[in-house]
Amino acid sequence: MENAFGQPQTLIVLGGTSDIARGLTKKLAAARAHTVVLAGRSRNLLDEASEEATTYGAATVDTVVFDAKDVTDAGRVVAECFDKVGDTVDLVVVAVGLMGDQFEKEDDAALAGEVATVNFSWPVAALAETRRRLVAQGSGRILVMSSVAAVRVRRSTYLYGGAKAGLDRLCEGMADSLEGTGVRLQLVRPGVVRTRMSAGLPNVPFTTDVDDVVKNIMKGLANGDPVIWSPPILRYLFAVLRHLPRSLWRKVMDR
């Protein structure tokens, strides 16, 4: 159960080894999240993230190893995470993602499919099981990492952006489906963030650091914002950019 200040005390992070997820976990642990379950692909990175969560104040930290390329395993992963919490789950963070080189992957059926699976299909399957369990307990929140790349898809990142767009739209509908259940879903739409996943990408206007995104997420969690933009100015920028004529959009965004 969230404490008197609306802060989650039990936390599941799917994709818990990503840079943003690790930064957010530390903040939440410092804000009295005492039970944390981190799920991710790399055992070594999970161990590092677990140590961080403990250092920042979590009393109990467990881990679950999974591969987001295996959609059929998503339900099992979520179930194991809930079982490890062993109590009411306050917050489930879905931070699974894969970018890579668009031009390397776009003509490769296997690689293109992998991007779609990791960024869309696996999170959708995990969200279905998460939704079922939280609705059954009658409380809880879901935080899904989307991207401004989902708002309007660019040629140079259309595999990643297209998959995130599908997830973003699905989450908007899922949020509506949760009205009256005691469960809420919040979306996060960060711009370009300096992380391992974005390594090698050029800095574009409004590129931010992990700490900046985490601060905006924490503020959005406290306020209950349905969509958390980071930096916040992107909300207003994309209100304009998403309506640009296609030819102008390409010139502005894919120079």
N, C-alpha and C positions, 0 to 999 in steps of 0.2 A: 504493500500500500504506500502511495506517495506520502511524504511527510507533510507537516502543517504548512510548509512553504511551497508545496506542489512539486517537490523534487523527487525523482524516482529513487527508490531504495533497492530495487532489484532490477537488473539490467541484462539483456541479451544483445550481443552485437554479432550479426551475421556479416562476415567480411571484416572481422575485428583486427586484422593485421594491416589494413590500409592506413596511410598516414593520417587522414582526417579522423578515421574511427579511433585510432590510438590517442590522438589529441583530445577527442571528445570523451573517451573513456576516462582519461586522467582527470578531466574537469568534473565529470559526474561522480567519480570516486571521491574526489576532494569535497564534493557537495553532498556527501553522505550516502552514496550508492554503496551499500555494504556487501551485496551479493552480485557478482558479475560472472557471466558466462560468455566467453569469447570463442567464436567459430571462424575457422579459416583454413587455408590450404597448407601453409608452411608451419610445421611443428616448431622450428627454430624461432620464427617470428611470433608465433603464439606464446612461446615461453617468454620472449622479451616483453610482449605486451602484458602478459600476466604479472611479471615483476613490476612493471610500471604501475599497473592498477593497484597492486598491493602497497607499493611505496606511497601512492597518493591517498590511501585510506581504506581501500576495499578490504573487508574482513575475510571474505571467501571468494576465490577466483577459480573457476573451472574452465576447461577448454574442450572443444570438439573439432576434430579434423574432418574436412570435407573438400570435395572438388566440384566447383560450380559448373563444370562441363557435364555433370551427371544430373540431369533434371529428375530422374526417377528416385534419387536419394534425398531430395529436398525435404520431403515430409518427415523422413527419419531424422534428419539433422535438426529440424525444428523441435520435434518431439523429444529428442535427447537433450536439447538445450533447456526446454521447459522442465524436464525431469530433474536436471541438475540444479535448477533453481529451487525446486521442491517447495515452492510457496507461490503466492500471488505474484505474477510478473507485471511490473509497472511499465517498463519500456522495452520495446524491441526495435533495434536499429538495423536497417537493411542497407549495408554499405558495400555490396558486391559490385565489382566493376572491372572492365578490361577495355583498354583503348588500343595501343599498338599503332603500327604504321598503316594508315588508310591505303596508301598506294601499293603496299606490299600485299595487303589482304584482299583488296576489292575484286580481283580476278581469280581468287583461289576459293573454291567452294567450301573446303573444309575450314579454312581460316575465317572466312566471312561468317559461316555458320556458328563458329565458336564465339565470335563477338556477339552475335544475336542471342546465343544461349546464355552466356554469362551475364549480359546486361539486361536481358528481358525474360527469357523463359525460366531460368532458375529462380530469379526473384519472384516471378509471378506464382510459381509453385509453392515457394516458401511463404509467400504472403497469404495464400489460400489456407494453409495449415495454421499460420499465425492468427489470421482472422477468426478461424473456427475456435481456437483455444481461448483467445481473449474475449470473444463474445460469450463463450460458455462461462467464463469467470465474472463477466459483467463489468469489467474495468480494464484499464490499460491504454497505452499509447503506442503507435507505430510511427517511426521516423524513417523515411525513405530518402536515400541520396539520389537525386535526379541531377540535372545539369541545365545550364542555360542553353547548352547544345540541343536540348530537347524542344526548346521553344520554337525555333525555326532551324531546320537542318541545313548545314553547310556542305558544299561539294567536298571539301577537304577532310571532313570527318563524318561522312554520311552513314557509315556502318555503325559507329558509336552513337552518333546523334540520333539516327533513326531508331535504334533499339531503345535508347533512353526516352525518346518521344513516345514510343509505345508504352513504356513503363509509366511515364508521367501521366499520360491520359488515363491509363487504367487506374492509377492511384487516385485521380480526381473522382472517378466513378466509385471506387471503393470507399473513399472518404464519405461520399453521399450515402452509401449503403450502410454506414455505421451510425448514422443519425439515430439517436434514441436507444442505442445499445450500451452506452457507458464507455465505449471505446472511441478513440480519435486517431486519425491519421494525419501526419504533417509531412509535407514535401520540402526538400532542401534543393535549391537551384543555385549552386555556386558557379561562378565564372571560372576562368583559368586559375588554377591553384598550383603553386610550386610544390610538387610532390614527386615521388618516384614514378607514378603513372604518367605524369606530364613531362618527364625528363626529355630534353631535346627539343621541346616545342618553344617557339619564340615567345618572349614576353609581349603580350598585347595590352592595350589600355585596360586598366582595372584588374590586372593580374594581382593576386593576393597571396599571402602566406597561410599556412595551416592554422596558425593561431588566430588570424583574423576570421576565418571561416568558423572556427570553434566558438569564438565570442558571439558571432551572429546567431549560431545555432542555439547557444545557451539562452540568449535573449529571446529568440523565437519560441523556445520551449516554455520559458517563463510567461510569455505573453499569449501562448496558444495560437500563434499565427498559422493559418492553414498552409501557407507557402512561405518559406524562409529564403530570401534572396541574399546572396553574399558576393560582392558588397551590395548593400540595399539599393544603390543607385541603378543597378541593373534592372530592377522592376520597371523603372520609368524609361530607361533606354530601350528595352525590348518592347515596351508598349508602342514605340515608334518603329523600331527596326523590323518587327514581325510583319508590318504592313507595307514595307517598301515594295515597289514593283520588282519583279524577279530579276530583271536585267541589272537594276541598280543594286539589289541585294548582293549579287555576285561580285560586282565591282567593289563594293564596300567591304564585304566579309571575306573574299577569297582572292585578294590581290597577290 
